[in-house]
């Protein structure tokens, strides 16, 4: 049952007067449940509970936190078909997508549970004292990662589970020892409440402090603004638009105590097709990329929005094939009428730019369904017109026809930061394009060889972030186990009594974790 209320710790609350509903884009009707926007008092109470919970939660051993995360996964699974039904009613996404995203969400939670139970992620580093060193004695120094404090997580519009209430930001923050306050996304707040209820049940069953998690509703920006500006907030996690992420970043920087914002924002995910690849497998590539461009109505942060190639007969053939294939794809329902509106507006804006040619466009589709399109522009025009880099969130892509290798390299060099960059090559021709590869590597967080950018594997080696504006800090990613390092900071203990040190830094290594001792990696009490 969806109450529409806010979870302030383990308490359901609806003290505010403002209500709103979510929308079913497939049926083009409002959903029947009413949601209560969090009041100022509820925002403050959630943050104060999180602050108090942090005092206890940050000291809990990894096995306790891991037990909590594993129980969240179990409780989400226990929601069963009810969760899938509401997810579909609020997004227009199909059941298969909902179940796949649920699997990814619980998989992430279990991954972080394993990480914190093992414990080496804290990067314990010990440099023992040298009291007889001349001319000055060396102190005993021990360093490890410690959690920042309450984290505010903003739910993402396009991933109601994997990037929202119990998604990667929440899972990694809880794993690090930080309580979480979620600002639920207004487009799928019912889904958010169901997942929040699962987290609260898991917290109660595993003896977590009240306030370790809260979930707040909001139909606009007001609640999010209050959360970012609240003096007890210590970090922000966000996935969404450049405009939204930058606004949060500036807001956090202007606080009396600035706090970090880890925002994953816009990306057009450039793809470079090398000449021999187009000649040898142009038809296959056209079919593959038509599918990638239109996948899920293009509502992925890794959607291939820019396709680069050197002008040739083979490129012209590829363009004809891609134009044919892209309009064959059955149109897909978008997440919300507003997202469809923004897609149409942004697509029209790019198409109206000087030098842009429309090669393919599907103009007839039902309400809230996306009309996929393909455009072409010359490399020289692209280089001088920065607005052609703007993300069009939806099934739209633009081919950039470059006159030479040099122009191709220049076009890539002027790109803003991106999440991904792809090289499509055949028969080792990539070895003749080292400068192009180097230019692409300089602009992206993940380099893909002979694949498509859509699809993000959740693992330790994944980097889901890139130079600004793909993300606000390119050193960190939002996906995989390394995401935990966004919510911690290194702390050194100098000449500290052994019995007062965290267990991770004590002499006898009671947790038997991997540590660095005087420059050597020690694995489970034995030198590797």
N, C-alpha and C positions, 0 to 999 in steps of 0.2 A: 504494500500500500504506500502511495506517495502522499505524504502529509503537506508538502510544500514548505515545511519549516526549516529553519537553520539548525545545524548541530553546533552548539556552543559547548565544546567538550562533549560529554556524554548526555547533554540535556537538549531536547528539542525546544526551540524558541521561535516565537513569531510576534515580537513586540512592536515591529514597525507597521506603518499604515499602508505602504506601497506594495501593490501586488502586480503580478504579470503572469503570462502563460507562455508555454513553448508552442512550437508550430510543426505540423506534419507536412513537409513539402511534397510528399508523394500524393496525399489526398487533398492537399491545398486547403487544409483546415486547421484551426487551433486545437491543441490538445486540451482535454477537459480538466486537468489538474491545475490548481491555482498555487502560485509560489509567492512567498513573502520575502521581500527584499530586506536584508539585514539593516537594522537601525544603528545609529552611532553608538548607542549603549552596548549593543550586541557585538559590534566590532571591537570595542574596547575590552569587553569581558573576554572575548575569545583570545585576544592578544595577552591579556593579563594571566589567563589560565595557561597559555602556552609558555609564558615567562616562568611561572611557578613550576610547571611540569619539567621544564628544562633543567632545573636544579637537581631533579631526581633522575630524569631520563638520561642525561649525559654521562652519568656514572654507571649506568647499567652495563653488565658484561655483554659481549657479543652474542653469546648463546641466548640471552634473554631477548635482545633485539631481533635476532634471527627467528626465534619462536614467534614473536609478534608478527613479523613479515610473513612467515609461513601460514599463520592463522588468517591473516588478511586474504591470502590467496585462496584458502579453503572456504572462507565465508563468501567471497565473490563467486566462486564456483557453486556454492550452495544456493545462490540467488536463482540459478537455473534459467528457465525460459522467460521468467518474468523480466529479468534484466535485458534479455535479447529483444523482447517485444517492445519495451519502452525505448530502448536504443534505436530501433528501426522507426518507431513512431516519431521520434524527435529529429531524425536525420535524413530519412528517405534512403538510407543505405540498406543494402540487402542483408538477409540473415547470415549468409556465409561470411560476409565482411565482419559482421558483429561478432560471430563466434571466433573468427581468426584473431580479431583484436583482443578479445577476452583472453585467448590463449597466450598472446604476447604479453598481456598485462600481468597475468599470474606467473608467467615465466620470468619476467623481470623481477617480481617480488621474491621469487625463490632464488634467483641468481644473487640478489643482494643479501638474502638470508645466509646463503653459503659463504659469501664474501666476509660478512662480519663475524660469523661463527668461527671461521678459520683465523681471522684476526691480523694477518700480515699487512693488510691494506693501510694500517696506521703509519707505516714507514718508520718504525722505531730505529733510531740511529744513536749509537753510544760511542763517545770518545772519552776513554778513561783518563784519570788525572796522571800527570807526571810531576810530582812535587819537587823532584830534584833537577828538573830541566833548567838549564842556564841560558840566558841570564834571568829568565822569569819562569816561575812554576806554571804548569798548565793545569787549569781547573778540570774537574769532572763535568762533562756536558752530555746531556741526554735530550733527544728531541723526538717528538711524535706529532701526529695530527690530532687536533681536538675540534669538536663541533662549534659552530659560530653562535647558535641560538635559534630562536623561532624563525622559520622560513615561511614566506608567503608564496603560494603557488597559484598561478592563473591557469584555469582550464583552457584547453585549445579547442577551437571550433571544429576542426577536421578530424580529431581523434578523441571521441568522448570517453574512451577508456585508457588507451596507452599513453596519452599525453595529458591526461586530466586528473580527476580526483585521486585515483590510486596509481597514476602513471609513473613514468620514469623520474620526474622531478620529486614527487612525493616519496616514492620508494627509496631513492638515493638519499634524500634528506633524512628520512626516518632511520635508514641504515647508519648514517653518520652520527646519529645521536641528537638530531635537531627535531623538535616538535614542528608540526606543519599546520598552517591555516590556509585552506583552499578557498579561493574566490571562484566559485562555480561558474562555468560558462552559461550565459542565459539561454543559449540555443538548445542545450541539453541538460537543464538543471534537474529534471526528473531522474534521468540516468545518474546524475551526480549524487542525488540524495540516496538512491539505492546503494551505490558504491560506498558512500559515506557511512551508511548504516552498517555495512559489512566491516568497515575499518573500526567503528566504535565497538561492535560485538567482539572483534578480535582483541581490541585493547582491554576490554573488560575481562575476557577469558584468560588473558595472559598477565594480568595484574599491572598494566601500564598506568602511569599517573593520569588523572583526569586533566584534559587539556593538551595531551600529546597530539591530538588531532581535532580540528574543527572544520566545518564546511559552511560557507556563507553564500547566500543567494544575492544576485544583483542583476537588474535589467539594463544597467548602463555602466558608467565609469566611476560613479561616486564612491561605491564601497571599495573598489580597487585603489582609488586615490587615497582614501583614509587608511587603508592597510599599509600602503607604501610609506606614508608619512607618519605612521604610528611610531613613537620612539622605541617601542619594544621589538619592532621588526628588525631582523639582522641580515636578511638576504632575500632576494626575489628570484623566482623562476617563472619564465614566460615563454610561450610559443605562439607566434602570431605574426601580424603585419609589422613592417618597418615603422610605420607611423605609431602604432601602439607601443611597440618595444622601445622606440626612442623616447616617447613621452614618459614611460616609466623610468628609463635610464636617467633622464634629466631631472625628474622628480626626486629620485633617490640621491642624486648627486647634490641637490640643493638643500637637502636636510641639514640640520645642525650637526648631526652625526651621519655623514654619507655612508651608504651601504651598497654592496655589490648587487648588480642586476645581471643575471645570466639569461639573456634573451636569445632565442633562436628565431630569426626573422625571415625576411624575404630572400629568395634565391631563384635564379633562372637556369641554373645547372647547365652550363654550356657543354655541347657535344661537338667534337671535331671529327669529321669524316675525312680520312686520308684518301687520295685518288685511287689507289689500287683496290682498296676495300670497296669503293663505289663501283668500280669496274667489275670486280669478281662476284660481288654479292649484293648489288644494289636493290634488286627486287626483294630479297629476304630482309634486308635492312629496312626497307620502306614499310613492310608489313609489321616488323617488330616495333619500329618507332611509332607507327600509327597507334598501336596498342598501348605503348608507354605514354604517349601524349594524352590519350583519351581515358586512360585508366582512372576509374573513380571520378569521372568528370574533371580530371586534371587537378583534383583537390588534394594534392600532395606537395609538401615542401621540396620534394626532389623531382618534380615534374620537369621534363626537358623543354625549357622555354626558348632556347637559342641553339640553332644548329649551324655550325660553321663548316665551310668547305671551299676549295679552290675551284673557280669557274672552269667548267669543262663540259664536253658532250655527255660524259657519264653523270655529272651532277645534274644536268638538265633531265636526263632520263630518270634519275632518282627522284627528282622533284615531281615529275609527272606521276610516277608510281605512288609516291607518298600522298599526293593530292587525291589520287583515286582511292587509296586505302583508307585515308582518314575520314572521308565522307561515307564510307561503307559501314563504319562503326555505329552501332545503335546508340543514340544519345542517352545520357545518364542524368538522373535527378541530382540536382545540387542540394547542398545542406540546408539552405534557407532561401526564401525569396530575396533577402537583402544581399546574400552572396551572389545570387544570379544577377541582381541589379549591378553590383560592383563589377562583376565579370564583363557584362555587356558594355559598361561605361569605359572600363580600362582597355578592353579590346578595341572599341571604337576610337579611343584616343590614339592608340598605337597605329591603327590602320589609317588615321587621318594625317599622319606625319608625312612630310615631303619625301618622296622616293620609295615609299612602302607600297608594294603591290600585293593585292589579295589573290592568292593562287587557288584556294579552296575554302568553301564555307558552307556549312549546313544551316540553312535558314529556317527550316520548319521543324518545330519540336513542341511537345506539350508544355504547359505551365511548369516553371521551376526546373526545366530540363536545360542542359547546356548545349549550345550550338558550337560545335568544334570548328576551328578555322586554322588555316595555314597562310602565312605571309612570307614575302621575299623582300630583301633589301640588299643593296651593294655594300661591300666592305668599307668603301670610302665614306659612304653616307653614315654607316653605323659608327664609325670612328669619331665623327664630329658631332653626333647627336646623342647625348647622354640619355635622353628620355627613352630611347629605344631599348635601354636596359631594364626598364621598369617591369616588375613582375606582373603578369596577368594571371591571376589565380583562377585557373580553369583550363579546359582543353584547347589551349592555343599555343602555337609555336611559330617561330620566325626563322627562316633560313637566311644566313648572311653569306652572300656570294663574294668571295675575295678574289682579287685579280692575280695574286701571287702568294708565295710562301711568306714573303716579307709583310704583305698586307694582312695575311692571316695572323702572323705573330703580333702585329700592331693592334689588330682588333681584339685579340685576347688580352694584351697588355693593358688596354684602357678599361677592361671590365672591373666592376666593383667586386668586393669579396663574395664568394659563393660557397654553398655547402659542398657541391660536387663538381667535378669536371671529368669528362669522358673522352677517351681517344679510341676511335674505331680504325683498326689497322688490319692489313693482310700481308702475309709473306714477309714479315720483318721490315716492312717499309717504315715503321716507326723510327728506326735507327737513323733515318735521313731527316728527321724532324725534331732533333733534340732541343733546338731553341724554342719550338712551339710547345713541347712538353714542359720545358723549364718555365716558360711564361704562364702556362696553365697551372702548374704546381704552385706558383707564387700567388695565385688568386683563389685557391680552393682548400677545403679541409679534407676532401677525399678524392683520390684519383682512381678512375675506373677504366679498365682496359677491356675493350670488346664486350661491352654489356650495355645495360640501360641504368640510368640513375635511380629510377623508381625502385623502391625496396630497400629497407634498412635492416641489416642483421644486428640483433642485440647480442653483443659479445665484447670482450675486453679490448680487442683491437679496433673496434669501430670508432671513428671520429665523426660525430655528427655536429659540426660547427665549422666555422671558417672565418676568414678575415671580415671585418665590418663591411657591409651591414648584414652579412649572413648571420653573424652573432656578435654580441657585444664584447666577448672575450674569446679570441680564437684559440687560446691555450686549452680550453675546456670544451667538452661535448655534452650533449643532452641525452645520449644513448650509450648503453653499455656500462660496465662496472666502474669505469674511470669517471663517470658522472658524479660519483660520491665526493670527488675532490673539490667540487664547487662550494660545498657547505662546510668546509673545515679550514683551519689555519694551523701552521706549524708553531709549536711552543717548545722552547728549550728550558730544561731544569739544570741549574748550575749548582754543583756541590750539594745536591739535595739529599737528605737522609734516605737510605735505601727503602726503609719500611714505609716512608711517606710517598714514594714514587708511585705513579700508575703501574699496574701489574706488567704492562707491556715493556716497561723500562727497568724493572727490577733485576738485580744481578743474576738470579737463578732462572730467569725467563720462565716463570710459572705457567704461562699460557703456551709455551713451546711454539712461538711464532718465528717466522724468518725475521732476522734483524741484521743491521750493519754494525759491526763491532770493530772500532779502530780501522775502518776502511775496508774490512773484509765482510762479505756476505755470509752470515751464519744461518744455516737452515736447520730448524728444529734442534738447536743446541749442538750442531756439528758443522764444521766448516765445509762449505761446498767445494 
